[in-house]
Amino acid sequence: MRDEVIFYIGTYGSRDENGIHWGAMDRNTGELRLLGGTADIENATFLDFNEASSVLYAISEIGVSEAVAYSVNPETGELTELNRTPAGVSGACHVSRSRDGKRMFVTGYTDGHIAALSIEDDGRIGEVVSKVRHVGRSLRDDRQSEAHPHSSHETPDRQYVLVSDLGMDEINLYRLEEGKLVTHKKISLPPGSGPRHTAFHPSGQWMYGTNELNSTVAAYAYDSTFGDLKLLQHSATLPADASVDDNTSSHIVVSPCGRYVYASNRGHDSIVQYVIDEASGQLRPVNWVSSGGKTPRHFQILPGGFLLSANQDSDVIASYRIDPDTGNLVATGFTLEVKRPVCICPIEKA
């Protein structure tokens, strides 16, 4: 396993089938192989590791969502359940941890709640210690008739929890005061944007976010002193000849080198690459590649300079090499068949 990276795959599926799979990628070629899987978790739509990559956290996107902790065998990838608990939200679609490892943030798309749960010293998930609910709507009756928070992340300086709300066209910043989520600031986006996922630049000075409904990426300058985001730019995720009506943007990742941003398009079924201006932080789109299947809900960069794309509606994960000079994605030709893959979480950070 020394020449391979183990990664985990969250999927849509019932409790009776494997909801989380683990596979291995060859660090030199990008070749993929499936190692195993575990059942008894329904719709495992998002995964996250603790800092040591010894505990994997998963949430289930169901009516009364669960959060589950698994211990990880670093040699084989095998998962052993530590505990599970109600997540405090309905329709959980995202999970992340605080950087001190003491809190877990779970985002409830269906009921508009964001919950903070404690994490015990042994990695087990504790009780819900704070919960807030978004109330509101925006332009579109079909997708924005109520609040729909879609992701929650702690900022790199550990000062705020940042929540993207697709239904309200807002990014909300919360302070953590004695473990409680307290509203700090709300950033409004153009009506019909649909903010979904975000990613910070390695420097911490810029943040980038996908807007699902109008197929754009927003670039922000982050003010850590006052806890504020200044909108710098909106950049299309689609080429000029593609239809916005047939597409929703999804995940976003900043390259570890800090030179590129990648975002996925569902409908156009592509991954767009941007070059980051090193002075301003603004983006310039330079390349689009096929995602290797239908509906690339999620993707991730793995050690060794590879990117894996999870194509939900064609049951396939596709492998790409990242050109070290240009950042361009080059298909390796290697794929992995997994039913309804929607999240990729490697055991090692790129």
URZIUR-V790090 format. One record per pair of residues at least 12 apart in sequence whose C-alpha atoms are under 7 Angstrom apart, sorted by the first residue. I is the first residue (numbers start at 1). GAP is how many residues later the second one is. If there is no record, write none. Layout:
((I,GAP) (I,GAP))
This chain:
((3,23) (3,24) (4,20) (4,21) (4,22) (4,23) (5,19) (5,20) (5,21) (5,22) (6,16) (6,17) (6,18) (6,19) (6,71) (6,340) (6,341) (7,15) (7,16) (7,17) (7,337) (7,338) (7,339) (7,340) (8,12) (8,13) (8,14) (8,15) (8,336) (8,337) (8,338) (9,12) (9,13) (9,332) (9,334) (9,335) (9,336) (10,34) (10,35) (10,36) (10,37) (10,331) (10,332) (10,333) (10,334) (11,32) (11,33) (11,34) (11,328) (11,329) (11,330) (11,331) (11,332) (12,31) (12,32) (12,33) (12,328) (12,329) (13,29) (13,30) (14,28) (14,29) (15,24) (15,25) (15,26) (15,27) (16,23) (16,24) (17,22) (18,19) (18,20) (18,21) (19,19) (19,20) (19,22) (19,23) (19,24) (19,25) (20,17) (20,18) (20,19) (20,24) (21,15) (21,16) (21,17) (22,12) (22,13) (22,14) (22,15) (22,55) (23,12) (23,13) (27,277) (28,276) (30,276) (30,289) (30,291) (30,302) (30,304) (31,303) (32,302) (32,303) (32,304) (33,303) (41,19) (42,18) (43,17) (43,18) (43,19) (44,14) (44,15) (44,16) (44,17) (45,14) (45,15) (45,16) (45,48) (45,297) (45,298) (46,12) (46,13) (46,47) (46,48) (46,49) (46,297) (47,12) (47,48) (47,296) (47,298) (48,47) (48,48) (48,297) (50,51) (53,294) (54,17) (54,18) (55,14) (55,15) (55,16) (55,17) (55,68) (56,13) (56,14) (56,15) (56,16) (57,12) (57,13) (59,33) (59,36) (60,32) (61,30) (61,31) (61,32) (62,28) (62,29) (62,30) (63,27) (63,28) (64,25) (64,26) (65,21) (65,22) (65,24) (65,25) (65,26) (65,27) (66,18) (66,19) (66,20) (66,21) (67,17) (67,18) (67,19) (67,20) (68,15) (68,16) (68,17) (69,12) (69,13) (69,14) (69,15) (69,55) (69,56) (70,12) (82,42) (83,41) (83,42) (87,19) (88,27) (88,40) (89,19) (89,22) (89,24) (89,25) (89,26) (90,18) (90,19) (90,20) (90,21) (91,17) (91,18) (91,19) (92,14) (92,15) (92,16) (92,17) (93,14) (93,15) (93,16) (93,57) (94,12) (94,13) (94,56) (94,57) (95,12) (96,56) (96,57) (98,56) (99,59) (101,18) (102,16) (102,17) (102,18) (103,13) (103,14) (103,15) (103,16) (104,12) (104,13) (104,14) (104,15) (105,12) (105,47) (107,42) (107,43) (107,44) (107,45) (108,41) (109,39) (109,40) (109,41) (110,38) (112,21) (112,22) (112,35) (112,36) (112,37) (113,18) (113,19) (113,20) (113,21) (114,17) (114,18) (114,19) (115,13) (115,15) (115,16) (115,17) (116,12) (116,13) (116,14) (116,15) (117,12) (129,50) (129,51) (130,50) (130,51) (131,50) (134,13) (135,12) (136,32) (137,30) (137,31) (138,29) (138,30) (138,31) (138,53) (138,54) (139,52) (139,53) (140,52) (143,24) (144,23) (144,24) (145,22) (146,21) (147,18) (147,20) (147,21) (148,17) (148,18) (148,19) (149,14) (149,15) (149,16) (149,17) (150,14) (150,15) (150,16) (150,46) (150,47) (151,12) (151,13) (151,45) (151,46) (152,12) (156,48) (159,16) (160,13) (160,14) (160,15) (160,16) (161,12) (161,13) (161,14) (162,12) (164,31) (164,32) (164,33) (165,30) (165,31) (166,28) (166,29) (166,30) (167,27) (169,19) (169,20) (169,21) (169,22) (169,23) (169,24) (169,25) (169,26) (170,16) (170,17) (170,18) (170,19) (171,15) (171,16) (171,17) (172,13) (172,14) (172,15) (173,12) (173,13) (192,21) (192,22) (193,18) (193,19) (193,20) (193,21) (194,17) (194,18) (194,19) (195,14) (195,15) (195,16) (195,17) (196,14) (196,15) (196,16) (196,54) (197,12) (197,13) (197,54) (197,55) (198,12) (198,54) (199,53) (199,54) (199,55) (200,54) (201,53) (201,57) (202,54) (202,56) (205,16) (205,17) (206,14) (206,15) (206,16) (206,75) (207,12) (207,13) (207,14) (207,15) (208,12) (209,43) (210,39) (210,40) (210,41) (210,42) (211,38) (212,36) (212,37) (212,38) (213,35) (214,30) (215,21) (215,22) (215,23) (215,29) (215,32) (215,33) (215,34) (216,18) (216,19) (216,20) (216,21) (217,17) (217,18) (217,19) (217,20) (218,15) (218,16) (218,17) (219,12) (219,13) (219,14) (219,15) (219,63) (220,12) (232,50) (233,49) (237,35) (246,21) (247,18) (247,19) (247,20) (247,21) (248,17) (248,18) (248,19) (249,15) (249,16) (249,17) (250,13) (250,14) (250,15) (250,16) (250,47) (250,48) (251,12) (251,13) (251,46) (251,47) (251,48) (252,12) (256,94) (259,16) (259,17) (260,13) (260,14) (260,15) (260,16) (260,67) (261,12) (261,13) (261,14) (262,12) (264,32) (265,31) (266,29) (266,30) (266,31) (267,28) (269,21) (269,22) (269,24) (269,25) (269,26) (269,27) (270,18) (270,19) (270,20) (270,21) (271,17) (271,18) (271,19) (271,20) (272,15) (272,16) (272,17) (273,12) (273,13) (273,14) (273,15) (274,12) (291,18) (292,26) (293,18) (293,21) (293,23) (294,17) (294,18) (294,19) (294,20) (295,16) (295,17) (295,18) (296,13) (296,14) (296,15) (296,16) (297,13) (297,14) (297,15) (297,45) (298,12) (298,44) (298,45) (298,46) (299,44) (299,45) (300,44) (301,49) (302,44) (302,47) (302,48) (303,46) (303,47) (305,16) (305,17) (306,14) (306,15) (306,16) (307,12) (307,13) (307,14) (307,15) (308,12) (310,31) (310,32) (310,33) (311,30) (312,28) (312,29) (312,30) (313,27) (315,22) (315,23) (315,24) (315,25) (315,26) (316,19) (316,20) (316,21) (316,22) (317,18) (317,19) (317,20) (318,16) (318,17) (318,18) (319,12) (319,13) (319,14) (319,15) (319,16) (320,12))
